[in-house]
Amino acid sequence: MGTEIFVGVLLLFVVITVLKGVRVVPQGFEWTVERFGRYTHTLTPGLGFIIPWVDGIGRKINMMEQVMEVPGQDVITMDNAVVKVDGIVFFQVLDAAKAAYEVAQLEIAIINLVMTNIRTSIGSMALDESLSKRDEINAKVLVAVDLATHPWGVKVNRIELKDIQPPRDLIDAMAKQMKAEREKRANILEAEGFRQAAILRAEGEKQSAILEAEGEREAAFREAEARERLAEAEARATEMVSTAIAQGDVQAINYFVAQKYVEALKDFAASPNQKLLMLPMETTGVLGSLAGIAELAKAVQDKAGPTLPPRA
């Protein structure tokens, strides 16, 4: 009976020993092996073996990329404005041994390192710069944190600031400033519109005045040309009548007299007053010479030949 118990205990010990010497590491993790408390090597994902009762599993390190939230903190900018900043950090362990034994509480260390560098970066900027240059802040913090975590076997891939919140009174002041700036731009655009309209209106009036002056100039030219032609016609008629008088044609003298009578009668008829015309007896003789004037005009026309064509 004692032998059976001994054999059973021995078999149990052997099974426990085998189980303690065999380790299955899941994908995405690496386990460190310690021999009497001292690091010896690292088990990669899959089936691994250690010396039972001598070696032991030290740290189980997550080798996948991890995401941690950076808690919000108050940061003072260069122009003494207080803003609340939070963010996220993406990192990955590349060396399990260094991550396990070079730093205590790796995640807390990374978070505190990121928060410190965020305060440093934003503290060197004015408020407007910190709000508008978020990518620059991310890049600056990423370089500093990645360099600091390199001895820990950690690669920091990305750092993103999620939100930068100025104080409420500062937000209200910025909103008023933005509203005033928009109103200023609107007033400038409206004034520019009035200016352009005035310029176009003045240009139109200028063109209208030019066209009107051109029209008056053309009309004056036409009128002068008409007067010139009329004067030429009068001069030619006078010349012909003078020639007829010189040749002893009495009807030519009657022509001039009748012309003056006709002009006087036309002026009298055009007057707006009541008209009472008293003619001397000799007037009937002058009026009777109108037939002779018609014959004289016909004779002058025959001598003058065809009328000259009008000028272009």
Legacy VTK file of the C-alpha trace (Angstrom):
# vtk DataFile Version 3.0
C-alpha trace
ASCII
DATASET POLYDATA
POINTS 312 float
0.000 0.000 0.000
2.849 2.395 0.790
4.524 1.585 -2.527
1.414 2.443 -4.471
1.155 5.751 -2.683
4.761 6.495 -3.415
4.315 5.667 -7.095
1.220 7.818 -7.285
2.992 10.746 -5.682
5.928 10.273 -8.015
3.684 10.233 -11.066
1.937 13.348 -9.853
5.301 15.021 -9.345
6.408 14.087 -12.835
3.194 15.445 -14.358
3.494 18.712 -12.442
7.148 18.969 -13.446
6.316 18.487 -17.119
3.516 21.019 -16.894
5.806 23.519 -15.246
8.389 23.084 -17.967
5.992 23.617 -20.874
4.608 27.076 -21.626
2.259 28.202 -24.430
2.637 31.921 -25.190
-0.383 33.520 -26.957
0.042 35.587 -30.099
0.830 39.247 -29.446
2.596 38.586 -26.164
6.118 37.762 -24.996
7.009 36.308 -21.605
10.250 36.842 -19.804
11.961 33.895 -18.065
13.687 34.340 -14.705
16.053 31.868 -13.056
16.110 32.359 -9.343
14.844 35.904 -9.923
17.329 36.765 -12.657
16.269 37.378 -16.268
17.606 34.761 -18.672
15.617 34.895 -21.931
12.243 35.664 -23.508
9.582 33.254 -24.728
8.014 34.242 -28.057
4.452 33.294 -29.119
3.934 29.549 -29.420
5.170 26.517 -27.475
8.107 27.164 -25.157
10.113 25.171 -22.612
11.730 26.152 -19.361
13.533 24.243 -16.635
10.953 23.229 -14.050
11.455 24.324 -10.447
14.415 26.444 -11.566
13.037 28.838 -14.159
9.885 30.873 -13.792
7.787 33.280 -15.828
8.676 36.852 -14.911
6.600 39.426 -16.903
3.952 38.934 -19.551
4.457 41.812 -21.980
1.838 42.903 -24.525
3.674 43.421 -27.829
0.670 44.819 -29.747
0.163 48.512 -30.390
-1.690 50.005 -27.469
-3.771 53.127 -26.984
-3.887 55.140 -23.784
-5.856 58.235 -22.966
-3.974 61.214 -21.618
-6.104 62.780 -18.869
-7.039 66.440 -19.150
-4.765 68.967 -17.482
-4.624 72.750 -17.169
-1.826 74.337 -19.168
-0.722 77.991 -19.088
0.212 79.454 -22.457
2.938 82.009 -23.074
0.394 84.863 -22.869
-0.882 83.588 -19.477
-4.088 82.013 -20.779
-5.190 78.802 -19.038
-6.396 76.008 -21.325
-7.459 72.448 -20.565
-5.769 69.843 -22.781
-6.269 66.093 -23.161
-5.131 63.575 -25.763
-4.302 60.004 -26.697
-1.019 58.200 -27.250
-0.316 55.148 -29.441
2.723 53.068 -28.494
4.149 49.587 -29.020
6.687 47.537 -27.064
9.553 46.365 -29.253
11.818 44.853 -26.592
10.008 42.910 -23.889
13.047 42.650 -21.595
13.687 46.390 -21.566
9.984 47.184 -21.096
9.878 44.753 -18.182
13.071 45.675 -16.348
14.195 49.161 -17.465
11.179 51.038 -16.119
8.595 50.452 -13.434
4.941 50.937 -14.358
5.516 51.551 -18.044
2.082 52.964 -18.884
2.106 55.478 -16.032
5.594 56.563 -17.034
4.545 57.138 -20.638
1.432 59.103 -19.647
3.368 61.376 -17.316
6.035 61.909 -19.936
3.410 62.906 -22.529
1.659 65.293 -20.127
4.949 66.976 -19.230
5.917 67.532 -22.856
2.426 68.850 -23.707
2.797 71.464 -20.983
6.236 72.387 -22.280
5.114 72.708 -25.911
1.931 74.692 -25.272
3.636 76.835 -22.643
6.047 78.115 -25.299
3.191 79.295 -27.552
0.582 82.015 -27.409
-3.072 81.025 -27.177
-3.822 81.664 -30.846
-0.832 79.567 -31.888
-1.767 76.685 -29.612
-5.265 76.609 -31.099
-4.156 76.823 -34.720
-0.938 74.755 -34.639
-2.163 71.494 -33.150
-0.276 69.378 -35.690
2.947 71.168 -34.812
2.366 70.485 -31.109
1.644 66.801 -31.828
4.852 66.425 -33.822
6.970 68.200 -31.214
5.590 66.101 -28.330
5.936 62.884 -30.355
9.632 63.466 -31.058
10.398 64.244 -27.427
8.442 61.306 -25.965
9.709 58.791 -28.519
13.285 59.793 -27.787
12.723 59.482 -24.028
11.025 56.042 -24.240
13.591 54.500 -26.585
15.722 53.085 -23.709
12.597 51.326 -22.443
12.222 49.316 -25.649
9.077 51.251 -26.591
8.164 52.891 -29.890
5.672 55.796 -29.638
3.857 55.896 -32.969
1.403 58.776 -32.599
0.327 61.405 -30.114
-2.875 63.326 -30.765
-4.336 66.213 -28.781
-8.068 65.544 -28.628
-9.226 68.872 -27.292
-7.874 72.257 -26.246
-10.467 74.136 -24.202
-9.891 77.798 -23.301
-11.838 79.306 -20.364
-15.480 80.227 -20.984
-14.907 83.967 -20.716
-12.057 83.692 -23.200
-14.294 81.772 -25.615
-16.920 84.530 -25.361
-14.265 87.172 -26.036
-13.013 85.233 -29.056
-16.568 84.923 -30.363
-17.043 88.702 -30.057
-13.725 89.284 -31.798
-14.697 86.940 -34.616
-18.084 88.661 -34.976
-16.427 92.084 -35.087
-13.959 90.834 -37.688
-16.765 89.493 -39.861
-18.701 92.741 -39.568
-15.538 94.618 -40.532
-15.074 92.432 -43.626
-18.762 92.899 -44.506
-18.447 96.687 -44.219
-15.309 96.629 -46.341
-17.030 94.553 -49.009
-20.082 96.828 -48.939
-17.899 99.946 -49.272
-15.988 98.290 -52.094
-19.298 97.559 -53.813
-20.395 101.195 -53.503
-17.007 102.289 -54.793
-17.225 100.025 -57.830
-20.791 101.175 -58.496
-19.717 104.838 -58.315
-16.812 104.146 -60.658
-19.073 102.380 -63.153
-21.680 105.157 -62.868
-19.047 107.838 -63.460
-17.626 105.860 -66.358
-21.097 105.596 -67.882
-21.722 109.304 -67.468
-18.342 109.997 -69.025
-19.119 107.814 -72.033
-22.555 109.412 -72.319
-21.034 112.898 -72.252
-18.480 111.864 -74.868
-21.180 110.448 -77.121
-23.351 113.526 -76.602
-20.429 115.815 -77.462
-19.681 113.699 -80.513
-23.315 113.989 -81.559
-23.353 117.755 -81.073
-20.086 118.027 -82.986
-21.497 115.989 -85.842
-24.737 118.020 -85.814
-22.771 121.295 -85.852
-20.655 119.989 -88.705
-23.757 119.016 -90.650
-25.398 122.382 -89.944
-22.267 124.268 -91.013
-22.095 122.200 -94.166
-25.751 122.945 -94.881
-25.195 126.666 -94.355
-22.153 126.474 -96.596
-24.158 124.864 -99.376
-26.974 127.379 -98.896
-24.482 130.244 -99.101
-22.979 128.739 -102.245
-26.442 128.466 -103.748
-27.267 132.049 -102.779
-23.963 133.272 -104.185
-24.543 131.451 -107.462
-28.073 132.804 -107.704
-26.880 136.326 -106.949
-24.167 135.980 -109.538
-26.636 134.847 -112.175
-29.094 137.605 -111.307
-26.303 140.183 -111.393
-25.290 138.910 -114.796
-28.884 139.221 -115.954
-29.092 142.811 -114.658
-25.859 143.700 -116.353
-27.341 142.444 -119.607
-30.340 144.738 -119.122
-32.902 142.184 -117.974
-35.490 144.166 -115.931
-37.033 141.026 -114.471
-33.901 140.480 -112.435
-34.518 143.714 -110.537
-38.099 142.667 -109.948
-36.740 139.387 -108.592
-34.846 141.105 -105.784
-37.754 143.405 -104.927
-40.245 140.565 -104.906
-37.920 138.488 -102.751
-37.789 141.232 -100.086
-41.576 141.612 -100.177
-42.069 137.878 -99.762
-39.643 137.736 -96.830
-41.394 140.673 -95.163
-44.783 139.012 -95.618
-43.446 135.739 -94.175
-42.091 137.504 -91.060
-45.361 139.359 -90.634
-47.380 136.157 -90.908
-45.176 134.427 -88.315
-45.720 137.141 -85.655
-48.062 136.089 -82.787
-49.967 139.454 -82.698
-53.207 140.219 -84.444
-52.508 141.045 -88.040
-53.801 144.014 -90.060
-51.865 144.436 -93.291
-52.109 147.666 -95.313
-50.395 147.492 -98.691
-49.662 150.471 -100.945
-51.019 150.544 -104.448
-47.651 149.777 -105.894
-47.636 146.420 -104.165
-50.083 144.968 -106.675
-47.593 145.682 -109.377
-44.877 143.998 -107.448
-47.059 140.958 -106.795
-47.938 140.890 -110.467
-44.302 140.477 -111.266
-44.288 137.052 -109.588
-45.089 135.456 -112.923
-42.062 137.194 -114.344
-39.999 135.970 -111.399
-41.050 132.395 -112.163
-39.978 132.813 -115.760
-36.679 134.352 -114.618
-36.044 131.442 -112.244
-36.764 129.000 -115.069
-34.379 130.822 -117.343
-31.684 130.871 -114.647
-32.199 127.153 -114.102
-31.805 126.459 -117.813
-28.572 128.460 -117.927
-27.178 126.876 -114.739
-27.683 123.356 -115.969
-28.316 120.338 -113.670
-28.060 120.849 -109.921
-24.829 119.724 -108.305
-25.131 116.505 -106.286
-25.006 116.927 -102.518
-21.722 116.318 -100.762
-21.156 113.101 -99.012
LINES 1 313
312 0 1 2 3 4 5 6 7 8 9 10 11 12 13 14 15 16 17 18 19 20 21 22 23 24 25 26 27 28 29 30 31 32 33 34 35 36 37 38 39 40 41 42 43 44 45 46 47 48 49 50 51 52 53 54 55 56 57 58 59 60 61 62 63 64 65 66 67 68 69 70 71 72 73 74 75 76 77 78 79 80 81 82 83 84 85 86 87 88 89 90 91 92 93 94 95 96 97 98 99 100 101 102 103 104 105 106 107 108 109 110 111 112 113 114 115 116 117 118 119 120 121 122 123 124 125 126 127 128 129 130 131 132 133 134 135 136 137 138 139 140 141 142 143 144 145 146 147 148 149 150 151 152 153 154 155 156 157 158 159 160 161 162 163 164 165 166 167 168 169 170 171 172 173 174 175 176 177 178 179 180 181 182 183 184 185 186 187 188 189 190 191 192 193 194 195 196 197 198 199 200 201 202 203 204 205 206 207 208 209 210 211 212 213 214 215 216 217 218 219 220 221 222 223 224 225 226 227 228 229 230 231 232 233 234 235 236 237 238 239 240 241 242 243 244 245 246 247 248 249 250 251 252 253 254 255 256 257 258 259 260 261 262 263 264 265 266 267 268 269 270 271 272 273 274 275 276 277 278 279 280 281 282 283 284 285 286 287 288 289 290 291 292 293 294 295 296 297 298 299 300 301 302 303 304 305 306 307 308 309 310 311
